[in-house]
């Protein structure tokens, strides 16, 4: 008999789980590491936004030429 498959995790599921996590059990050093990781993810997300904006601007400029 097969075990039921785990439900599919949607986009952003990990973030949702992280936001719900109880921070009370974390030590100060653990919280500082968590903040550093989150700040790194923020920087990565901002870089992706800029990349997408640049691509969009390049596409817009290309199609406006014709």
N, C-alpha and C positions, 0 to 999 in steps of 0.2 A: 504494500500500500504506500502510495506517495505521500510525502509530507506537503502541506500547502506551501506554495511559494510565498516568499516575503513580498509584501506589496511594493510596487515600484516607487522609488523615491523620485519626486519631481524636482524640477529646477529650484534651487535655493533651499532644499530640505535640510542640508547640513547647517546652513545659517539659522534656520528656524530652530533646529535642535540646540544649537549653541546658545541662542537667545533665551531658551527655556531652562538651561542648565543651572542648577543650584550652585552658586559660587561660595557658599558658606564653608564648604569643606576644603577649599583651596587655601594653601599657605600664601603668604605675601609674595614669595619668589615665584610661585606658580601663577599668580595673578599678573605679575609683571611680565612673565614669559607670554602669557595669553594676550596681554595688551600689545606686546611687541609683534606677535604673530598677526593680530588683527590690524595693526598699523601697516604691516607689510602687505596684507590683503587689500587694504584701502588704497595703498600706493599702486598696487598691481591693477586694481579696478580703475583707478583714475588714468593710468597709462593706457588701458584698453579703450576707455572713453575717448581719449585724445586721438588714438589711432583710428578709431571709427569716424570721428569728426573729420580728420584729415582725409581719409578715404572718401568720405561723402563730399567734402569740398572739392577734391580733385575730380570726382565724377561730375559734380555740378558744373565745374569750369569746362570740362571736356564737352558736355552736351550743350552748353550755352554757345559754344563756338560755331556750331552748325546752324 
